[in-house]
């Protein structure tokens, strides 16, 4: 039976891809900590653990009528980011995919009253959370990598259901998997005319003091392994606009047992600002005995209606 052997809530912030001289110029002569922290995480985790596949829960990849998981046998090419082409330009990438795991996740989704489609089209676009994570944590290691989208029409329950389907697929395919929930905590940018005054790493530049405090509170809960409290206060945290509705974390939590998850976080690098947003690297090691299994999605009709489940018709591709 497959299992998750480690998981991380990791920042993909574009700053990590900039040349060092540019990073120091933005940060009052000092370097940001997040890039170096990923190098340390690679040495301590990605180069030492026994695993087959890395799954990136990509908070920049938005789909609408379903979640999508990449199912190509291999992905390679050059990547230029549409958001910041001067900072992420023609980055070469080449990794093996995991079609078996991707299609297993799609197959498992119906049992959780959600919709996941595996797509093996080699022209499917990429987004920079997946590229940036692979650049630091995967290049040269020859592991399988796949990515999962965020359904922008979803809510917290939908994201948990997606994660449950992923957890079930991992168990069914006998895979050893590392999960990367790639995205920020609070996520409000300064406006264009102001943001160049707020590019330094110091958290005093986070958009509001309240968002700063909410981020620090959740970092402490993660370090204590109190995932239940994080989940129980999601409505409160939404006031600070976590990136992608915090889908990346919720998908990860859904795969790892949600409120039953008590894995404690190790922080790599500092908690840093990125033009108003809260960025941090948190790694959850496999607990003794393994991570909890994903929950079953209740099938009671009243629950399904309440949470938005049921059958929908999804148009065929093409």
Residue pairs with C-beta under 8 A, 6 or more apart in sequence:
1 171
1 174
2 170
2 171
2 172
2 173
2 174
2 175
2 176
2 177
3 170
3 171
3 176
3 177
3 286
3 290
3 291
4 167
4 170
4 177
4 178
4 179
4 255
4 256
4 286
4 290
4 291
5 49
5 50
5 51
5 176
5 177
5 178
5 286
6 45
6 49
6 51
6 178
6 179
6 283
6 284
6 285
6 286
7 178
7 179
7 180
7 181
7 252
7 256
7 263
7 283
7 284
7 291
8 41
8 178
8 179
8 180
8 181
8 281
8 282
8 283
8 284
9 181
9 183
9 222
9 248
9 249
9 252
9 265
9 280
9 281
9 282
9 284
10 38
10 41
10 133
10 180
10 181
10 182
10 281
10 282
10 283
11 34
11 182
11 183
11 184
11 272
11 274
11 279
11 280
11 281
12 59
12 60
12 128
12 129
12 132
12 133
12 182
12 183
13 34
13 184
13 272
13 274
13 277
13 279
14 81
14 83
14 84
14 87
14 88
14 128
14 132
14 274
15 23
15 26
15 32
15 34
15 35
15 274
16 32
16 34
16 35
16 38
16 132
16 136
17 87
17 88
17 91
17 128
17 132
17 135
18 26
18 87
20 31
22 87
23 31
23 32
23 35
24 30
24 31
26 32
26 199
26 200
27 199
27 200
27 201
28 200
30 201
32 201
32 272
33 201
33 269
33 270
33 272
34 269
34 270
34 272
34 279
34 281
35 136
36 269
37 268
37 269
37 270
37 281
38 136
38 137
38 268
38 269
38 281
39 136
40 268
40 269
41 136
41 137
41 268
41 281
41 283
42 136
42 137
45 178
45 283
46 137
46 138
46 141
46 178
47 141
49 178
50 176
51 143
51 176
51 177
51 178
52 98
52 143
52 144
52 175
52 176
52 177
53 98
53 101
53 143
53 144
53 145
53 146
53 175
53 176
53 177
53 178
54 133
54 134
54 137
54 138
54 143
54 144
54 145
54 146
54 177
54 178
54 179
54 180
55 101
55 145
55 146
55 147
55 148
55 166
55 177
55 178
55 179
55 180
56 129
56 130
56 133
56 134
56 145
56 146
56 147
56 148
56 180
56 182
57 147
57 148
57 150
57 179
57 180
57 181
57 182
57 183
57 247
57 248
57 251
57 252
58 127
58 129
58 130
58 147
58 148
58 149
58 150
58 182
58 248
59 129
59 150
59 181
59 182
59 183
59 184
59 243
59 244
59 247
59 248
60 83
60 127
60 128
60 129
60 183
60 244
61 68
61 127
61 129
61 130
61 147
61 148
61 149
61 150
62 149
62 150
62 151
62 152
62 244
63 149
63 150
63 151
63 152
64 151
64 152
64 153
65 115
65 151
65 153
65 312
65 314
65 315
66 115
66 116
66 117
66 151
66 314
67 109
67 114
67 115
67 116
67 117
67 148
67 149
67 150
67 151
67 154
67 162
68 116
68 117
68 118
68 119
68 148
68 149
69 102
69 105
69 106
69 116
69 117
69 118
69 119
69 146
69 147
69 148
69 149
70 97
70 102
70 118
70 119
70 120
70 124
70 146
70 147
70 148
71 97
71 99
71 102
71 103
71 118
71 119
71 120
71 146
72 97
72 99
72 120
72 121
72 122
72 124
73 96
73 97
73 99
73 120
74 94
74 95
74 96
74 97
75 93
75 94
75 95
75 97
75 122
75 126
75 145
76 92
76 93
76 94
76 95
77 92
77 93
78 90
78 91
78 92
78 93
79 88
79 90
79 91
79 92
79 93
79 126
79 128
79 131
80 88
80 89
80 90
80 91
81 87
81 88
81 89
81 128
81 131
83 128
84 128
88 128
88 131
88 132
91 131
91 135
93 126
93 131
93 134
93 135
95 134
95 138
95 143
95 144
95 145
96 142
96 143
96 144
96 145
97 144
97 145
97 146
98 144
98 145
98 146
98 175
99 118
99 120
100 173
101 144
101 146
101 169
101 170
101 173
101 175
101 177
102 118
102 120
102 146
103 118
104 169
104 172
104 173
105 116
105 118
105 148
105 165
105 166
105 168
105 169
106 116
106 117
106 118
107 169
108 116
108 165
108 166
108 168
108 169
108 172
109 115
109 116
109 161
109 162
109 165
111 165
111 168
111 296
111 297
112 161
112 162
112 164
112 165
112 168
112 296
112 297
113 161
113 297
113 299
113 304
113 307
113 309
113 310
114 158
114 161
114 162
114 165
114 297
114 309
115 151
115 312
115 314
116 148
116 162
116 165
117 314
119 317
126 147
127 147
129 182
129 183
130 145
130 147
130 182
132 182
133 180
133 182
134 145
137 180
138 145
148 162
148 166
148 251
150 159
150 244
150 245
150 247
150 248
150 251
151 158
151 159
151 162
151 247
154 162
154 245
154 247
155 245
155 308
156 234
156 245
156 246
156 250
157 307
157 308
158 308
159 245
159 246
159 247
159 250
159 251
159 254
160 250
160 251
160 253
160 254
160 258
160 295
161 254
161 297
162 251
162 254
163 250
163 251
163 252
163 253
163 254
163 255
163 256
163 294
164 254
164 255
164 294
164 295
164 296
164 297
166 251
166 254
166 255
166 294
167 254
167 255
167 256
167 293
167 294
168 294
170 177
170 255
171 293
179 252
179 255
179 256
181 248
181 249
181 251
181 252
182 248
183 242
183 243
183 244
183 246
183 247
183 248
183 249
184 242
184 243
184 274
184 277
184 278
184 279
185 214
185 215
185 218
185 219
185 240
185 242
185 243
185 277
185 278
185 279
185 280
186 206
186 207
186 211
186 212
186 214
186 215
186 240
186 241
186 242
186 277
186 278
187 240
187 241
187 242
187 243
187 244
187 277
187 278
188 207
188 208
188 211
188 240
188 241
188 276
188 277
189 195
189 207
189 275
189 276
189 277
190 197
190 198
190 205
190 207
190 275
190 276
195 275
195 276
198 205
198 273
198 275
198 276
199 205
199 274
199 275
200 273
201 270
201 272
201 273
201 274
202 272
202 273
203 212
203 271
203 272
203 273
203 278
204 273
205 273
205 275
205 276
206 212
206 215
206 273
206 276
206 277
206 278
207 276
207 277
208 240
210 239
210 240
211 240
211 278
212 278
214 236
214 237
214 239
214 240
215 240
215 271
215 278
215 280
216 271
218 230
218 237
219 265
219 267
219 271
219 280
219 282
221 227
221 229
221 230
222 230
222 264
222 265
222 282
222 284
223 264
223 265
223 267
223 282
224 264
225 261
225 262
225 263
225 264
225 265
226 262
227 253
227 258
227 259
227 261
227 262
227 263
228 258
228 259
228 260
228 261
230 237
230 249
230 253
231 250
231 253
231 258
231 259
232 259
234 246
234 250
237 246
238 245
238 246
242 249
243 277
253 261
254 294
254 295
255 294
256 263
256 284
256 291
256 292
256 294
257 291
257 292
257 293
257 294
257 295
258 292
258 294
258 295
260 292
260 295
261 291
261 292
262 287
263 284
263 285
263 286
263 287
263 291
264 284
264 285
265 282
265 283
265 284
266 282
266 283
266 284
266 285
267 280
267 281
267 282
267 283
268 281
268 282
268 283
269 280
269 281
270 280
271 278
271 279
271 280
272 279
272 280
273 279
297 309
298 304
303 309
304 310
